[in-house]
Structures are given as C-alpha cells and as structure tokens.
Amino acid sequence: MIPFYKWLSTYEKIGNFKFDCPKIIAWGERCLQNVESVSKFVSDEKDVYELVKDYRKKFGLD
C-alpha cells in the first residue's frame, strides 16, 4: 500500500476532495521516515501529479 500513499495528494487535487484518514497518513509518514528501502523507491508526489496531469490531458479529461 505504501506506493499508493504518495498518490493521495494527487487524488485530492484532481478529485477535489480531502482524504481524511489521519492514521493512514501518519503510518505512511512513519514508513517513509523510518525505512530507507521504502523511501528510496517511492515516487515523488510532484512527479506523480505531473504524470496524472499528462494522462488527463492525453485523454481529453482536462
């Protein structure tokens, strides 16, 4: 589930809603801070957002 954690902010921006699950957010932050092998391989939130924007533009959703 941790790879999808970085997608949450993109879902919020694109979908215009608030993901209100503080325990999941706190768990994700702990995983990224405490486990180097996890944080090395998880995409940056900005990269994820740009990827989704490009796909939306490609498919005429924006």
Summary of the structure (lengths in Angstrom):
residues: 62
radius of gyration: 12.9
end to end distance: 27.7
largest distance: 39.7
contacts: 133
relative contact order: 0.18
helix: 73%
strand: 0%
